[in-house]
Amino acid sequence: QVQLVESGGGLVQAGGSLRLSCRASETIFSGNVAGWYRQAPGKQREMVAVISDYGQNYARASKGRFTISADNAKNTMYLQMDRLNPEDTAVYYCNVQYLIDSTRSYWGQGTQVTVSS
């Protein structure tokens, strides 16, 4: 069973930055689709950014402010978030979706990001 552990969340003022990390219990990011998602109170979970061997994709709200990356040697995926605003407040989750087996999808426990105005 793959385990994903997020870290790096916290409280930051508007305009500030945070870097989230997602550490996997095994080599998993290469060859699959990995991503960051978030869920704000009362809202559905939404995609923030995804990464695969073919590149990165960002949600409109994230593009230009957030950067997703992965270090396969460390089994860790990152989300650098700059110019944060209160609308970014949410629980952030990392996810890995296997490409060769669509039934295998793993989620982390989430990390809270709170942006004060």
DRENLUM-422604 format. One record per residue: residue number from 1; z, y, x of N, C-alpha, C, O in turn. Coordinates in steps of 0.05 Angstrom, whole numbers, plus 5000, padded with zeros to 4 digits. Each point is the difference from the previous one (the first is absolute). Layout:
R   n  nup nnorth neast caup canorth caeast  cup cnorth ceast  oup onorth oeast
R NUM    Z      Y     X    Z       Y      X    Z      Y     X    Z      Y     X
...
//
This chain:
R   n  nup nnorth neast caup canorth caeast  cup cnorth ceast  oup onorth oeast
R   1 5000   4976  5017 5000    5024   4983 5000   5025  5018 5018   5004  5016
R   2 4962   5012  4980 4998    5025   5016 5020   5020  4990 5004   5003  4976
R   3 5009   5011  5042 5019    5021   4993 4990   5026  5011 4992   5002  5023
R   4 5009   5019  4960 4993    5027   5008 5024   5018  4996 5013   5000  4979
R   5 4993   5015  5042 5024    5017   4999 4991   5029  5006 4991   5006  5022
R   6 5013   5011  4959 4993    5029   5004 5024   5015  5011 5023   4992  4995
R   7 4972   5029  5019 5020    5018   5010 4988   5027  5004 4975   5004  4999
R   8 5042   5016  5005 4991    5027   5006 5001   5020  4977 4994   5023  5004
R   9 5014   4968  4973 5002    5018   4978 5024   5018  5003 5016   4997  5018
R  10 4986   5023  4965 5022    5018   5001 4995   5026  4985 4982   5001  4984
R  11 5035   5018  5021 4998    5026   4986 4988   5020  5020 5009   5003  5023
R  12 4971   5012  4968 4986    5019   5016 4993   5024  4983 4996   4998  4976
R  13 5003   5026  5037 4992    5024   4985 4970   5001  4997 4985   4988  5016
R  14 5006   5026  4964 4971    5003   4996 4988   5012  5025 5011   5018  5013
R  15 4965   4971  4994 4987    5009   5025 5007   4983  5024 4987   5002  5021
R  16 5033   4981  4976 5008    4983   5022 4984   4974  5003 4981   4996  4985
R  17 5028   4987  5033 4986    4975   5006 5019   4977  5001 5024   5003  5005
R  18 4966   4974  4989 5014    4974   5004 4980   4979  5009 4976   5002  4994
R  19 5035   4978  5020 4983    4978   5007 5014   4974  4990 5022   4994  5008
R  20 4963   4993  4975 5010    4974   4989 4990   4978  5017 4978   5001  5011
R  21 5038   4978  4991 4992    4976   5015 5003   4976  4981 5018   4999  4983
R  22 4965   4981  5021 5001    4975   4985 4997   4978  5021 4978   4995  5011
R  23 5044   4991  4994 4999    4979   5019 4998   4973  4986 5015   4994  4981
R  24 4966   4990  5028 4995    4973   4989 5013   4979  5017 5003   5003  5024
R  25 5004   4975  4962 5013    4978   5014 4980   4983  5016 5009   4982  5015
R  26 4965   5022  4982 4980    4986   5014 4975   5017  5002 4998   5020  4987
R  27 4983   4970  5029 4975    5014   5003 4984   4998  4974 4992   4979  4992
R  28 5004   5044  4995 4989    5000   4974 4980   5022  4994 4984   4998  4982
R  29 5018   5024  5033 4984    5023   4993 4971   4996  5007 4982   5008  4984
R  30 5012   4980  5038 4972    4996   5008 4988   4978  4982 5012   4979  4995
R  31 4964   5027  4995 4986    4981   4984 5006   5001  4970 4989   4986  4984
R  32 5030   5032  5009 5008    5003   4972 4999   5030  4992 4993   5017  5017
R  33 5013   4988  4959 5002    5028   4991 5029   5007  4996 5015   4987  4986
R  34 4993   5034  5028 5028    5009   4999 5001   5028  4989 4981   5015  5004
R  35 5041   4992  4984 5000    5027   4989 5028   5010  4993 5019   4985  5000
R  36 4982   5040  4995 5024    5013   4990 4996   5009  4971 4979   5011  4993
R  37 5041   4984  4991 4999    5008   4972 5026   5015  4994 5020   4998  5015
R  38 4980   5017  4963 5025    5014   4993 5004   5000  4970 4981   4998  4985
R  39 5044   5005  5008 5006    5001   4971 5022   5021  4996 5022   4998  5010
R  40 4970   5022  4975 5019    5021   4993 5014   4993  4973 4989   4984  4985
R  41 5034   5027  5010 5014    4994   4975 4983   5005  4975 4988   5021  4998
R  42 5010   4959  4985 4985    5003   4976 4970   4998  5003 4985   5003  4980
R  43 5006   4990  5044 4971    4998   5004 4993   4972  5010 5017   4985  5010
R  44 4958   5009  4989 4990    4974   5010 4997   5001  5030 4997   5021  5012
R  45 5005   4956  5000 4995    4998   5029 4971   5007  5005 4982   4992  4986
R  46 5014   5024  5036 4973    5009   5007 4995   4996  5029 5018   5000  5017
R  47 4956   4996  4989 4992    4997   5028 5002   5026  5015 4993   5021  4989
R  48 5017   4978  5035 5001    5024   5017 4978   4998  5022 4985   5019  5004
R  49 5015   4958  5009 4980    4996   5022 4998   4970  5006 5020   4986  4997
R  50 4957   5005  5010 4996    4972   5008 4984   4999  5026 4986   5019  5007
R  51 5018   4959  5007 4987    4996   5026 4991   4971  5002 5014   4982  4991
R  52 4963   5015  5022 4990    4973   5005 4985   5001  5026 4999   5021  5013
R  53 4989   4957  4995 4984    5000   5024 4976   5018  4998 4986   5006  5020
R  54 5008   5003  4955 4976    5016   4996 5006   5030  4998 4982   5016  4998
R  55 5043   4991  5003 5007    5028   4999 5023   5006  4981 5015   4983  4992
R  56 4987   5043  5002 5022    5009   4983 4989   5014  4975 4979   5012  5000
R  57 5037   4987  4978 4993    5015   4976 5025   5013  4990 5022   4989  5002
R  58 4975   5035  4987 5022    5015   4991 4997   5009  4971 4977   5005  4991
R  59 5045   4997  4995 4999    5012   4974 4995   5030  5003 5005   5011  5022
R  60 4985   5001  4957 4993    5029   5002 5024   5016  5008 4998   5019  5015
R  61 5025   4975  4975 5024    5016   5005 5010   4997  5029 5015   5016  5010
R  62 4976   4962  5003 5009    4994   5027 4981   5010  5022 5008   5006  5022
R  63 4967   4996  4971 4979    5005   5019 5005   5027  5014 5004   5021  4987
R  64 4994   4979  5039 5004    5024   5015 5029   5006  5008 5005   5017  5017
R  65 5014   4969  4970 5028    5005   5006 5013   4975  5012 5019   5001  5016
R  66 4972   4975  4975 5012    4975   5008 4981   4985  5018 4976   5002  4997
R  67 5035   4982  5021 4984    4983   5018 5013   4972  5001 5023   4997  5006
R  68 4960   4983  4987 5009    4972   5001 4990   4988  5026 4977   5005  5009
R  69 5040   4978  5003 4992    4986   5025 5015   4974  5002 5020   4996  4985
R  70 4971   4987  5033 5014    4975   5004 4999   4992  5029 4980   5005  5014
R  71 5042   4984  4995 5002    4990   5028 5004   4970  4998 5022   4990  4995
R  72 4956   4996  5009 5001    4971   4996 5019   4986  5021 5012   4979  4994
R  73 4990   5033  5029 5017    4988   5020 5030   5001  4992 5016   4984  5008
R  74 4990   5036  4976 5028    5003   4990 5004   4991  4972 5021   5002  4988
R  75 4957   4987  5000 5001    4992   4971 5011   5022  4982 5016   4995  4982
R  76 4976   5029  5024 5010    5023   4986 4978   5019  4990 4981   5005  5014
R  77 5022   5004  4962 4982    5019   4988 5015   5026  4996 5024   5000  4994
R  78 4962   5023  5008 5013    5026   4998 4987   5017  4979 4976   4996  4993
R  79 5039   5023  4998 4988    5021   4983 5012   5027  5010 5024   5006  4995
R  80 4960   5009  5018 5008    5027   5009 4994   5019  4977 4978   5003  4991
R  81 5043   5010  5000 4997    5019   4977 5007   5028  5009 5023   5005  5008
R  82 4958   5012  4990 5003    5028   5008 4997   5018  4976 4988   4992  4979
R  83 5021   5033  5023 4998    5020   4979 5009   4988  4973 4986   5002  4980
R  84 5037   4986  5020 5011    4988   4976 5006   5021  4979 5008   5022  5007
R  85 4990   4970  4968 5007    5017   4978 5017   4984  4980 5000   4976  5001
R  86 5013   5038  4981 5018    4986   4981 4986   4978  4984 5013   4980  4992
R  87 4961   5023  5004 4986    4979   4985 4997   4974  5015 4992   4980  4988
R  88 5014   5020  5037 5000    4976   5016 5025   4984  4998 5002   4978  5010
R  89 5018   5032  4976 5025    4986   4996 4995   4974  4984 4990   5001  4978
R  90 5019   4977  5034 4995    4974   4988 5013   4978  5018 5009   5006  5022
R  91 4991   4970  4967 5006    4977   5017 4973   4990  5011 4981   4996  4985
R  92 5018   5001  5041 4976    4991   5014 5002   4971  5007 5020   4991  5012
R  93 4959   4994  4982 5000    4971   5005 4976   4994  5018 4979   5012  4997
R  94 5025   4968  5020 4977    4990   5015 4991   4973  4987 5016   4986  4988
R  95 4959   5009  5016 4988    4976   4987 4979   4988  5019 4986   5015  5014
R  96 5013   4959  4986 4978    4986   5014 4987   4981  4980 5013   4983  4988
R  97 4961   5019  5010 4984    4982   4983 4983   4983  5018 4983   5010  5015
R  98 5020   4964  4982 4983    4982   5016 4971   5001  4989 4996   5000  4976
R  99 4985   5001  5042 4972    5000   4991 4990   4972  4994 4984   4996  4983
R 100 5026   4984  5032 4990    4973   4996 5014   4985  4977 4991   4979  4992
R 101 5031   5033  4999 5015    4987   4978 5011   5023  4982 5021   5011  5007
R 102 4965   4995  4972 5008    5023   4983 5027   4996  4987 5011   5020  4990
R 103 4999   4956  5009 5026    4995   4987 5023   5008  5019 5023   5002  4991
R 104 4972   5003  5034 5021    5007   5019 5000   5031  5003 4983   5011  5013
R 105 5038   5001  4977 5004    5028   5002 5030   5005  5003 5016   4989  4985
R 106 4991   5026  5036 5028    5004   5006 5007   5029  4999 4985   5018  5007
R 107 5040   4987  4983 5010    5027   4998 5027   5003  5016 5015   4981  5001
R 108 4989   5042  5009 5026    5007   5012 5019   5009  4978 4993   5001  4976
R 109 5031   5005  5032 5021    5007   4980 4999   5030  4993 5013   5008  4980
R 110 4972   5007  5035 4997    5029   4994 5019   5017  5016 5022   4992  5007
R 111 4970   5033  4997 5017    5019   5014 4996   5027  4985 4978   5008  4993
R 112 5045   5005  5002 5000    5025   4984 4991   5024  5017 5011   5004  5022
R 113 4971   5011  4967 4992    5025   5013 5006   5022  4979 4990   4999  4977
R 114 5026   5021  5031 5007    5022   4983 4993   5026  5014 5009   5005  5022
R 115 4974   5011  4964 4992    5026   5012 5011   5022  4983 4995   5002  4976
R 116 5021   5014  5036 5013    5022   4986 4983   5026  5002 4986   5004  5020
R 117 5016   5012  4959 4983    5024   5000 5015   5024  5013 4990   5022  5001
//
